Amino acid sequence: MTVYEKKTLSLLPFQYKKMDDSGVLLVNLCGEFRILTADEFSKLINAKYPEELGELYYPLKGMHIVADGDVDLAVELLSVKLRSKKAYLKSFTSLHMVVATARCNCICDYCQASSSDTTAHGMDMTPEIAEKTVDIIMQSPSPGIKIEFQGGEPTLNWPIIELIVKRAEEINKTLGKDLSFVICSNLMHAEEKWAYFCKEHKISFSTSLDGPKDCHDLHRISRDGKSSYDRFIKNLEFYRSILGPGACCALLTITKDNLNRLPEVIDHYREHGFRKIFLRSLSPYGFAVKNNDAIGYDVGDFIKAYREALDYIISLNLKGIYFAELYTELLLMRILTPFSTGFVDLQSPSGAGISGAVYDFNGEVYPADEGRMLARMGNKRFLMGNVLQDSYDKIFNGEVIRELVRNSCVENLSLCAHCAYQAYCGADPVRYYAESGDIRGRRPASEFCRKNMGVMDYIFEKLLENNEEVIKVFWSWIHQEDIRCDNCESN
Amino acid sequence: MQQKELIEELSPGLYRVVFSLDIYSQEALLSASQRLNDRFVVKIDPWENNSLSVMLQGKDGISADDAKNAILGLINDALEDQVRMNLMERTGNLREIIYRHAFLPLEERKKNI
């Protein structure tokens, strides 16, 4: 018989959520979780002494939901774990997105950046602004700096890309930071000298693929009227032949035209050598707002499609075909591991400004791409400064960034403060502002909240089913390695 | 019949639910009511016998059945939120300490230990 000392029971902070059939989900401050039955939950919140919890006591003590007598050790352990989980805050801004030009050779009807015509050269970043931009970027205290070239289509202003890469590398000779570059390109155009420059400077590509040719061409419309898909495929293969198979990753934008075709889209990604997909819903900016009636959909429809697509992806993995969904992978890292996972669009406080920043072609600096997009729509609410006249300190220690941090901690946002998914979620104040005019957001009506709740509900549904093979698949995504199971086709 | 005991329909589309402040805190009622503000206009007023009245007017497109179900949901949510508030009251102090301790500069952490 277990003998307990007669110590009083202390409850440590946790959040909970009643799941449909499975019971009550408990999540502690660091995201460790356990499911209880309704009776066990009732016992937990009413217990005064450890023995009242019976066999539940030690597991709950182990995950710091309860403590007996002295709580110091539990507090110490929880604070260390929390510090580890929030380690993304330590480095400050590491992702620096540079808009080399606002011109684009496409006129996609969901374009968040409201791109300009290819002849609008006044929308190009000048060498002077590019140099100042690099000088500001390299002052970031972060030991890792990623410069991401965006647009418009950034390769339309290729000399600026070369200038920025070379200048950043030159400055970095004395700083020794972990410096990397990514070009976000629609791959409509490619040149051999660009490819070799990218190879020499270890630059990778982030591109867009919306599915088979009809899906892709439907919304990714080229200004010259020719198929954007055909050129994309040709140039993808071209860059891979020089830079290697892993040099290009692709992002999917889901419109109502490919929403119900996601398994087909996933197969298409696989056919073209991609091993991951990001099931990304539309964002409420730029042309996507203007064209919402034609291309948009309800969050509920997105969640339904996400669930079906995730099931399809899992079924591929169960056949031995490694393929991962990036957003699920990120959330699984947060749910199943003690590690820190910063993600600018989903962290607390928000990554806007403190993890990522955007430098527009005219030198204006915004905390997030969405801030720049709002500016393009005529609202400069999130302008942090301009590289031409402001210092690093003025830009990154100013009121815009401070206000964003103050107002984007889910731990004290209304409704988020009591949400069981708080430890895995984050705030997106710029998006909240775009949705509701309030940077703290209005949770009940927030599509951001509904989407993330729906996604996390399904991930927990899968986790709580506790299917050993599915859990293995999830871990393979976290470890980024293939699983080999008994019924793998590829064995 | 049972619904009438819980919810009062003052006029078509306008409902009232009364909560005793002896049982529920104002915070719990505000939190639960806030969840409905995308579908309802919500007005909260002091009421007789240490109570709060929550009046809800459905926004466009809400059917009477949906409205009643949502308001019944509010009654359960108020209870849930009250449990959460009670837990927060019991654990909030430790939460503050854990957060403060987690974000202390390392030197000060060592001193604290």
Chai-1 contact restraints between the chains, C-beta under 6 A:
chainA,res_idxA,chainB,res_idxB,connection_type,confidence,min_distance_angstrom,max_distance_angstrom,comment,restraint_id
A,L11,B,R90,contact,1.0,0.0,6.0,A-B,restraint_1
A,L11,B,T91,contact,1.0,0.0,6.0,A-B,restraint_2
A,L12,B,L94,contact,1.0,0.0,6.0,A-B,restraint_3
A,P13,B,T91,contact,1.0,0.0,6.0,A-B,restraint_4
A,P13,B,L94,contact,1.0,0.0,6.0,A-B,restraint_5
A,P13,B,R95,contact,1.0,0.0,6.0,A-B,restraint_6
A,V75,B,I97,contact,1.0,0.0,6.0,A-B,restraint_7
A,V75,B,I98,contact,1.0,0.0,6.0,A-B,restraint_8
A,L78,B,I98,contact,1.0,0.0,6.0,A-B,restraint_9
A,S79,B,I98,contact,1.0,0.0,6.0,A-B,restraint_10
A,S79,B,H101,contact,1.0,0.0,6.0,A-B,restraint_11
A,S79,B,A102,contact,1.0,0.0,6.0,A-B,restraint_12
A,L82,B,A102,contact,1.0,0.0,6.0,A-B,restraint_13
A,R83,B,A102,contact,1.0,0.0,6.0,A-B,restraint_14
A,H418,B,R84,contact,1.0,0.0,6.0,A-B,restraint_15
A,P444,B,R35,contact,1.0,0.0,6.0,A-B,restraint_16
A,P444,B,N37,contact,1.0,0.0,6.0,A-B,restraint_17
A,P444,B,D38,contact,1.0,0.0,6.0,A-B,restraint_18
A,A445,B,D38,contact,1.0,0.0,6.0,A-B,restraint_19
